[in-house]
Amino acid sequence: MGKIKKALITGITGQDGSYLSELLLKKNYKVYGIVRRVALEDETHRLWRIKHLLNKIEIKSASLESYASIVKIIQQVRPDEIYHLGAQSFVAYSFEDEFSTLNTNINGTHYILSAIKDFSPKTKFYFAGSSEMFGKVQKSRQDENTRFYPRSAYGISKVAGFELTRNYREAYNIFACTGILFNHESPRRGFEFVTRKISSSVAKIKHGKQNYLYLGNINAKRDWGHARDYVKAMWLMLQQKKPLDFVIGTGKMHSVKDFAKLAFSTAGLNYKKYIRFNKKLLRPAEVETLRANYNKANKLLKWKPTVKFNQLVKEMVLEDIKFFK
């Protein structure tokens, strides 16, 4: 048996962190997660996605806003791989609090890269990019060469993280790469995101606990896949001979309205009766369409999505119907 690989995950309590932990444990990794102290003080609320894994992983308390705490953990763990998923990731919130979004997201990435360079140069680094980096799209399908045009503080912070990652790769010869992931959802998605807002509202309406679902721009179109598929792509990127950036998506596009329509019909309801428009939910700068061209990932990583859009929506709605019972 070879040596057991060690992986360190920031944002381990999030949707992607929980699926990635499961995948790495199956591959016999020793998994460490960085969690803020507040999360440890409120386990039931903040650690719900990884509760079933707590006896198999090791949690380290640190803040992405503290360089010293990042260095300490990297020196302690000496990870083979770091998956940097931790970020302020809710786009609507990034309009309300641009300063903390930019500070946390950019500094956190910079601190980890700098700590790798100085204390653990053999560690491979994965940065979680986002399709929000493309923003006001310049091409109908976005690939690794499409120009970035972010439309929110969140998108801007991800472009900065991408550039930092590339700079450290080229300047210091670190194995550092970015996965530019398009929207990926699951029953573990946070309730503030539109997909989970829809699936949970459908469940509540079904159980008579809610009357209407309020949405903003229902014509916005996204490329939606399943988080479980996407964490596999993250892992594959760090198994390559050399670090490369990849766009990960399904190549198919659906509107928020399509998502809602399918969600309601899964519960045997007609969406037209329940959807209400709320202009407060519109973004100051809207991103209308996002659609991935994942040819490079397909060719070099042999990766492709396995979960179809309608399977994803049904899974989310059925899980929420059970959850809100």
C-alpha positions as a Markdown table, in Angstrom:
| # | Residue | x | y | z |
|---|---|---|---|---|
| 1 | Met | 0.0 | 0.0 | 0.0 |
| 2 | Gly | 1.3 | 3.5 | -0.9 |
| 3 | Lys | 1.4 | 6.4 | 1.5 |
| 4 | Ile | -1.9 | 7.7 | 2.6 |
| 5 | Lys | -2.6 | 11.1 | 1.0 |
| 6 | Lys | -3.7 | 14.0 | 3.1 |
| 7 | Ala | -6.2 | 16.6 | 1.9 |
| 8 | Leu | -7.0 | 19.9 | 3.5 |
| 9 | Ile | -10.4 | 21.5 | 2.6 |
| 10 | Thr | -11.4 | 25.1 | 3.3 |
| 11 | Gly | -15.2 | 25.5 | 3.2 |
| 12 | Ile | -15.6 | 21.8 | 4.3 |
| 13 | Thr | -19.0 | 22.6 | 5.9 |
| 14 | Gly | -20.5 | 23.7 | 2.5 |
| 15 | Gln | -22.3 | 21.7 | -0.2 |
| 16 | Asp | -19.1 | 21.0 | -2.2 |
| 17 | Gly | -16.9 | 20.4 | 0.9 |
| 18 | Ser | -19.3 | 17.7 | 2.1 |
| 19 | Tyr | -19.4 | 15.8 | -1.2 |
| 20 | Leu | -15.7 | 16.2 | -1.7 |
| 21 | Ser | -15.0 | 14.8 | 1.8 |
| 22 | Glu | -17.1 | 11.7 | 0.9 |
| 23 | Leu | -15.2 | 11.2 | -2.3 |
| 24 | Leu | -11.8 | 11.6 | -0.8 |
| 25 | Leu | -12.6 | 9.3 | 2.1 |
| 26 | Lys | -13.7 | 6.6 | -0.4 |
| 27 | Lys | -10.3 | 7.1 | -2.0 |
| 28 | Asn | -8.6 | 6.5 | 1.4 |
| 29 | Tyr | -7.4 | 10.0 | 2.0 |
| 30 | Lys | -6.9 | 11.5 | 5.5 |
| 31 | Val | -9.3 | 14.5 | 5.3 |
| 32 | Tyr | -8.8 | 17.7 | 7.3 |
| 33 | Gly | -11.2 | 20.6 | 7.2 |
| 34 | Ile | -10.8 | 24.2 | 8.2 |
| 35 | Val | -13.8 | 25.6 | 10.1 |
| 36 | Arg | -14.3 | 28.9 | 11.7 |
| 37 | Arg | -14.6 | 28.8 | 15.5 |
| 38 | Val | -18.3 | 30.1 | 15.4 |
| 39 | Ala | -19.2 | 27.0 | 13.4 |
| 40 | Leu | -17.7 | 24.7 | 16.1 |
| 41 | Glu | -19.8 | 26.6 | 18.7 |
| 42 | Asp | -23.0 | 25.9 | 16.8 |
| 43 | Glu | -22.5 | 22.4 | 15.4 |
| 44 | Thr | -26.1 | 21.4 | 14.7 |
| 45 | His | -26.8 | 24.5 | 12.6 |
| 46 | Arg | -23.4 | 24.9 | 10.9 |
| 47 | Leu | -22.1 | 21.4 | 10.5 |
| 48 | Trp | -25.2 | 19.7 | 9.3 |
| 49 | Arg | -23.8 | 18.7 | 5.9 |
| 50 | Ile | -20.8 | 16.8 | 7.4 |
| 51 | Lys | -22.4 | 15.6 | 10.7 |
| 52 | His | -22.2 | 12.0 | 9.4 |
| 53 | Leu | -18.5 | 12.4 | 8.6 |
| 54 | Leu | -17.3 | 14.0 | 11.8 |
| 55 | Asn | -15.8 | 10.8 | 13.2 |
| 56 | Lys | -13.9 | 10.2 | 9.9 |
| 57 | Ile | -12.4 | 13.6 | 9.3 |
| 58 | Glu | -10.3 | 16.0 | 11.4 |
| 59 | Ile | -11.6 | 19.5 | 11.9 |
| 60 | Lys | -9.1 | 22.4 | 12.5 |
| 61 | Ser | -10.3 | 25.7 | 13.7 |
| 62 | Ala | -8.9 | 28.7 | 11.7 |
| 63 | Ser | -9.9 | 31.8 | 9.9 |
| 64 | Leu | -9.2 | 32.5 | 6.2 |
| 65 | Glu | -8.8 | 36.1 | 7.4 |
| 66 | Ser | -5.7 | 35.2 | 9.5 |
| 67 | Tyr | -2.5 | 34.4 | 7.7 |
| 68 | Ala | -0.9 | 33.1 | 11.0 |
| 69 | Ser | -3.7 | 30.5 | 11.5 |
| 70 | Ile | -3.4 | 29.3 | 7.9 |
| 71 | Val | 0.4 | 28.9 | 8.2 |
| 72 | Lys | 0.0 | 27.0 | 11.5 |
| 73 | Ile | -2.4 | 24.4 | 10.0 |
| 74 | Ile | -0.4 | 23.9 | 6.8 |
| 75 | Gln | 2.7 | 23.3 | 8.9 |
| 76 | Gln | 0.8 | 20.9 | 11.2 |
| 77 | Val | -0.9 | 18.9 | 8.4 |
| 78 | Arg | 1.6 | 19.1 | 5.6 |
| 79 | Pro | -1.2 | 18.3 | 3.1 |
| 80 | Asp | -0.6 | 16.7 | -0.3 |
| 81 | Glu | -3.6 | 18.6 | -1.7 |
| 82 | Ile | -5.5 | 21.7 | -0.6 |
| 83 | Tyr | -9.0 | 22.3 | -2.0 |
| 84 | His | -9.8 | 26.0 | -1.4 |
| 85 | Leu | -13.6 | 26.1 | -1.5 |
| 86 | Gly | -14.1 | 28.5 | 1.4 |
| 87 | Ala | -15.6 | 31.9 | 0.3 |
| 88 | Gln | -18.4 | 34.3 | 0.8 |
| 89 | Ser | -20.3 | 32.8 | -2.1 |
| 90 | Phe | -23.8 | 34.2 | -2.1 |
| 91 | Val | -23.9 | 36.7 | -5.0 |
| 92 | Ala | -26.9 | 38.8 | -3.8 |
| 93 | Tyr | -25.1 | 39.2 | -0.4 |
| 94 | Ser | -21.9 | 40.3 | -2.2 |
| 95 | Phe | -23.8 | 43.4 | -3.4 |
| 96 | Glu | -24.8 | 44.3 | 0.1 |
| 97 | Asp | -21.4 | 43.7 | 1.6 |
| 98 | Glu | -18.8 | 44.2 | -1.0 |
| 99 | Phe | -15.9 | 44.9 | 1.4 |
| 100 | Ser | -16.1 | 41.7 | 3.4 |
| 101 | Thr | -16.7 | 39.6 | 0.2 |
| 102 | Leu | -13.6 | 41.1 | -1.5 |
| 103 | Asn | -11.4 | 41.0 | 1.7 |
| 104 | Thr | -12.3 | 37.4 | 2.7 |
| 105 | Asn | -12.2 | 35.9 | -0.8 |
| 106 | Ile | -9.1 | 37.6 | -2.1 |
| 107 | Asn | -7.0 | 37.6 | 1.1 |
| 108 | Gly | -7.9 | 34.0 | 2.0 |
| 109 | Thr | -6.7 | 32.7 | -1.4 |
| 110 | His | -3.6 | 34.9 | -1.2 |
| 111 | Tyr | -2.7 | 33.6 | 2.3 |
| 112 | Ile | -3.0 | 30.0 | 1.4 |
| 113 | Leu | -0.9 | 30.4 | -1.7 |
| 114 | Ser | 1.7 | 32.3 | 0.2 |
| 115 | Ala | 1.8 | 29.7 | 3.0 |
| 116 | Ile | 2.2 | 26.9 | 0.4 |
| 117 | Lys | 5.1 | 28.7 | -1.3 |
| 118 | Asp | 7.0 | 29.3 | 2.0 |
| 119 | Phe | 6.1 | 26.3 | 4.1 |
| 120 | Ser | 4.8 | 23.4 | 1.8 |
| 121 | Pro | 5.9 | 23.9 | -1.8 |
| 122 | Lys | 5.0 | 20.4 | -2.8 |
| 123 | Thr | 1.4 | 20.8 | -1.9 |
| 124 | Lys | -1.1 | 20.8 | -4.8 |
| 125 | Phe | -3.6 | 23.6 | -4.7 |
| 126 | Tyr | -7.1 | 23.8 | -6.2 |
| 127 | Phe | -8.9 | 27.1 | -6.3 |
| 128 | Ala | -12.7 | 27.2 | -6.7 |
| 129 | Gly | -13.4 | 29.6 | -9.5 |
| 130 | Ser | -16.9 | 30.4 | -10.7 |
| 131 | Ser | -18.9 | 31.0 | -13.9 |
| 132 | Glu | -19.8 | 34.3 | -12.3 |
| 133 | Met | -16.3 | 35.4 | -13.5 |
| 134 | Phe | -17.7 | 35.5 | -17.0 |
| 135 | Gly | -20.6 | 37.6 | -15.9 |
| 136 | Lys | -21.8 | 39.6 | -18.9 |
| 137 | Val | -20.8 | 36.9 | -21.4 |
| 138 | Gln | -18.7 | 37.6 | -24.5 |
| 139 | Lys | -19.4 | 34.2 | -26.1 |
| 140 | Ser | -22.5 | 32.0 | -26.2 |
| 141 | Arg | -20.6 | 29.2 | -24.6 |
| 142 | Gln | -17.8 | 30.0 | -22.2 |
| 143 | Asp | -14.5 | 28.1 | -22.2 |
| 144 | Glu | -11.0 | 28.6 | -20.7 |
| 145 | Asn | -10.2 | 31.3 | -23.1 |
| 146 | Thr | -13.4 | 33.4 | -22.8 |
| 147 | Arg | -12.8 | 36.9 | -21.5 |
| 148 | Phe | -13.9 | 37.6 | -17.9 |
| 149 | Tyr | -16.5 | 40.3 | -17.3 |
| 150 | Pro | -17.7 | 39.9 | -13.7 |
| 151 | Arg | -20.9 | 41.7 | -12.6 |
| 152 | Ser | -20.7 | 41.4 | -8.8 |
| 153 | Ala | -18.1 | 41.7 | -6.0 |
| 154 | Tyr | -18.2 | 38.0 | -5.7 |
| 155 | Gly | -17.4 | 37.5 | -9.4 |
| 156 | Ile | -14.6 | 40.1 | -9.1 |
| 157 | Ser | -13.1 | 38.4 | -6.1 |
| 158 | Lys | -13.1 | 35.1 | -8.0 |
| 159 | Val | -11.3 | 36.7 | -11.0 |
| 160 | Ala | -8.7 | 38.0 | -8.5 |
| 161 | Gly | -8.3 | 34.5 | -7.0 |
| 162 | Phe | -7.9 | 33.0 | -10.4 |
| 163 | Glu | -5.1 | 35.5 | -11.3 |
| 164 | Leu | -3.4 | 35.0 | -8.0 |
| 165 | Thr | -3.5 | 31.2 | -8.5 |
| 166 | Arg | -2.1 | 31.5 | -12.0 |
| 167 | Asn | 0.6 | 34.0 | -10.9 |
| 168 | Tyr | 1.8 | 31.6 | -8.1 |
| 169 | Arg | 1.9 | 28.7 | -10.6 |
| 170 | Glu | 4.0 | 30.7 | -13.1 |
| 171 | Ala | 6.2 | 32.6 | -10.7 |
| 172 | Tyr | 6.9 | 30.0 | -8.1 |
| 173 | Asn | 6.3 | 26.7 | -10.0 |
| 174 | Ile | 3.6 | 25.6 | -7.6 |
| 175 | Phe | 1.0 | 23.0 | -8.7 |
| 176 | Ala | -1.9 | 25.4 | -8.5 |
| 177 | Cys | -5.0 | 25.3 | -10.7 |
| 178 | Thr | -8.5 | 26.8 | -10.9 |
| 179 | Gly | -11.7 | 24.9 | -11.7 |
| 180 | Ile | -14.2 | 27.4 | -13.2 |
| 181 | Leu | -17.4 | 25.6 | -12.1 |
| 182 | Phe | -20.8 | 26.5 | -13.5 |
| 183 | Asn | -23.8 | 26.4 | -11.2 |
| 184 | His | -24.0 | 23.1 | -9.3 |
| 185 | Glu | -26.7 | 22.2 | -7.0 |
| 186 | Ser | -28.0 | 19.4 | -4.7 |
| 187 | Pro | -30.2 | 18.8 | -1.7 |
| 188 | Arg | -27.3 | 20.2 | 0.4 |
| 189 | Arg | -27.5 | 23.6 | -1.3 |
| 190 | Gly | -27.9 | 26.6 | 1.1 |
| 191 | Phe | -31.5 | 27.9 | 1.4 |
| 192 | Glu | -30.5 | 31.4 | 0.2 |
| 193 | Phe | -29.6 | 30.1 | -3.3 |
| 194 | Val | -32.4 | 30.3 | -5.8 |
| 195 | Thr | -32.5 | 26.6 | -6.6 |
| 196 | Arg | -32.9 | 25.5 | -3.0 |
| 197 | Lys | -35.3 | 28.4 | -2.4 |
| 198 | Ile | -37.5 | 26.9 | -5.1 |
| 199 | Ser | -37.3 | 23.3 | -4.0 |
| 200 | Ser | -37.8 | 24.1 | -0.3 |
| 201 | Ser | -40.7 | 26.5 | -1.1 |
| 202 | Val | -42.4 | 23.8 | -3.3 |
| 203 | Ala | -42.1 | 21.4 | -0.4 |
| 204 | Lys | -43.6 | 23.9 | 2.1 |
| 205 | Ile | -46.4 | 24.8 | -0.3 |
| 206 | Lys | -47.1 | 21.1 | -0.8 |
| 207 | His | -47.3 | 20.7 | 3.0 |
| 208 | Gly | -49.5 | 23.8 | 3.4 |
| 209 | Lys | -46.8 | 25.7 | 5.3 |
| 210 | Gln | -46.3 | 28.5 | 2.7 |
| 211 | Asn | -48.6 | 30.1 | 0.1 |
| 212 | Tyr | -46.4 | 31.7 | -2.5 |
| 213 | Leu | -42.8 | 31.6 | -3.9 |
| 214 | Tyr | -41.3 | 35.1 | -4.6 |
| 215 | Leu | -38.7 | 35.3 | -7.3 |
| 216 | Gly | -36.8 | 38.1 | -9.2 |
| 217 | Asn | -35.6 | 37.5 | -12.7 |
| 218 | Ile | -37.2 | 34.2 | -13.7 |
| 219 | Asn | -35.8 | 34.5 | -17.3 |
| 220 | Ala | -32.1 | 34.3 | -16.2 |
| 221 | Lys | -30.6 | 31.2 | -17.7 |
| 222 | Arg | -27.9 | 29.0 | -16.1 |
| 223 | Asp | -26.0 | 25.8 | -16.8 |
| 224 | Trp | -27.0 | 23.6 | -13.8 |
| 225 | Gly | -25.3 | 20.4 | -12.8 |
| 226 | His | -25.0 | 18.2 | -9.7 |
| 227 | Ala | -22.4 | 19.0 | -7.0 |
| 228 | Arg | -21.4 | 15.3 | -6.7 |
| 229 | Asp | -20.3 | 15.3 | -10.4 |
| 230 | Tyr | -18.4 | 18.5 | -9.9 |
| 231 | Val | -16.3 | 17.6 | -6.9 |
| 232 | Lys | -15.0 | 14.6 | -8.9 |
| 233 | Ala | -13.7 | 17.1 | -11.5 |
| 234 | Met | -11.9 | 19.0 | -8.7 |
| 235 | Trp | -10.1 | 15.8 | -7.6 |
| 236 | Leu | -9.2 | 14.9 | -11.2 |
| 237 | Met | -7.5 | 18.3 | -11.8 |
| 238 | Leu | -5.1 | 17.6 | -8.9 |
| 239 | Gln | -4.2 | 14.2 | -10.3 |
| 240 | Gln | -2.8 | 15.5 | -13.6 |
| 241 | Lys | 0.9 | 15.7 | -14.4 |
| 242 | Lys | 0.8 | 19.5 | -14.7 |
| 243 | Pro | -1.6 | 22.1 | -13.3 |
| 244 | Leu | -4.2 | 23.4 | -15.8 |
| 245 | Asp | -7.4 | 25.4 | -15.4 |
| 246 | Phe | -10.7 | 23.8 | -16.5 |
| 247 | Val | -14.2 | 24.9 | -17.2 |
| 248 | Ile | -16.7 | 22.5 | -15.7 |
| 249 | Gly | -20.4 | 22.5 | -16.6 |
| 250 | Thr | -23.1 | 20.5 | -18.5 |
| 251 | Gly | -23.2 | 22.6 | -21.7 |
| 252 | Lys | -27.0 | 22.8 | -21.3 |
| 253 | Met | -28.9 | 25.9 | -20.3 |
| 254 | His | -32.3 | 26.3 | -18.4 |
| 255 | Ser | -34.1 | 29.3 | -17.1 |
| 256 | Val | -35.1 | 29.9 | -13.4 |
| 257 | Lys | -38.6 | 29.5 | -14.7 |
| 258 | Asp | -37.8 | 26.1 | -16.2 |
| 259 | Phe | -36.4 | 25.1 | -12.8 |
| 260 | Ala | -39.5 | 26.3 | -10.9 |
| 261 | Lys | -42.0 | 24.7 | -13.4 |
| 262 | Leu | -40.3 | 21.3 | -13.1 |
| 263 | Ala | -40.0 | 21.6 | -9.3 |
| 264 | Phe | -43.7 | 22.3 | -8.9 |
| 265 | Ser | -44.8 | 19.6 | -11.4 |
| 266 | Thr | -42.6 | 17.1 | -9.4 |
| 267 | Ala | -44.9 | 17.9 | -6.4 |
| 268 | Gly | -48.0 | 17.7 | -8.6 |
| 269 | Leu | -48.6 | 21.4 | -8.5 |
| 270 | Asn | -49.0 | 24.1 | -11.2 |
| 271 | Tyr | -46.3 | 26.7 | -10.9 |
| 272 | Lys | -48.5 | 29.5 | -12.3 |
| 273 | Lys | -50.6 | 29.5 | -9.2 |
| 274 | Tyr | -47.8 | 30.0 | -6.8 |
| 275 | Ile | -45.0 | 32.2 | -8.3 |
| 276 | Arg | -45.0 | 35.9 | -7.5 |
| 277 | Phe | -42.6 | 38.5 | -8.7 |
| 278 | Asn | -40.6 | 40.6 | -6.2 |
| 279 | Lys | -38.4 | 43.4 | -7.8 |
| 280 | Lys | -36.3 | 43.6 | -4.6 |
| 281 | Leu | -34.9 | 40.2 | -5.7 |
| 282 | Leu | -33.4 | 41.7 | -8.9 |
| 283 | Arg | -29.6 | 42.2 | -8.9 |
| 284 | Pro | -28.2 | 45.6 | -9.5 |
| 285 | Ala | -26.2 | 44.2 | -12.5 |
| 286 | Glu | -27.9 | 41.0 | -13.8 |
| 287 | Val | -26.1 | 38.1 | -15.4 |
| 288 | Glu | -28.6 | 36.9 | -18.0 |
| 289 | Thr | -27.0 | 33.7 | -19.4 |
| 290 | Leu | -24.2 | 31.3 | -18.6 |
| 291 | Arg | -23.4 | 28.1 | -20.5 |
| 292 | Ala | -20.2 | 26.0 | -20.3 |
| 293 | Asn | -18.1 | 24.5 | -23.0 |
| 294 | Tyr | -16.4 | 21.7 | -21.1 |
| 295 | Asn | -14.5 | 20.1 | -24.0 |
| 296 | Lys | -11.1 | 20.5 | -22.4 |
| 297 | Ala | -12.2 | 18.7 | -19.2 |
| 298 | Asn | -13.9 | 16.0 | -21.3 |
| 299 | Lys | -10.7 | 15.5 | -23.4 |
| 300 | Leu | -8.0 | 15.7 | -20.7 |
| 301 | Leu | -9.8 | 14.7 | -17.5 |
| 302 | Lys | -12.1 | 12.2 | -19.2 |
| 303 | Trp | -14.8 | 14.0 | -17.2 |
| 304 | Lys | -18.5 | 14.5 | -18.1 |
| 305 | Pro | -21.6 | 15.2 | -16.1 |
| 306 | Thr | -23.7 | 12.2 | -15.2 |
| 307 | Val | -26.8 | 13.8 | -13.6 |
| 308 | Lys | -29.4 | 15.4 | -16.0 |
| 309 | Phe | -31.2 | 18.6 | -15.2 |
| 310 | Asn | -34.6 | 17.0 | -14.5 |
| 311 | Gln | -33.0 | 14.3 | -12.2 |
| 312 | Leu | -31.3 | 17.1 | -10.2 |
| 313 | Val | -34.5 | 19.1 | -9.8 |
| 314 | Lys | -36.5 | 16.0 | -8.8 |
| 315 | Glu | -34.0 | 14.9 | -6.3 |
| 316 | Met | -33.9 | 18.3 | -4.6 |
| 317 | Val | -37.7 | 18.6 | -4.5 |
| 318 | Leu | -38.3 | 15.0 | -3.2 |
| 319 | Glu | -35.6 | 15.5 | -0.5 |
| 320 | Asp | -37.2 | 18.7 | 0.6 |
| 321 | Ile | -40.7 | 17.2 | 0.7 |
| 322 | Lys | -39.3 | 14.6 | 3.1 |
| 323 | Phe | -37.4 | 17.2 | 5.0 |
| 324 | Phe | -40.3 | 19.6 | 5.6 |
| 325 | Lys | -42.7 | 16.8 | 6.5 |
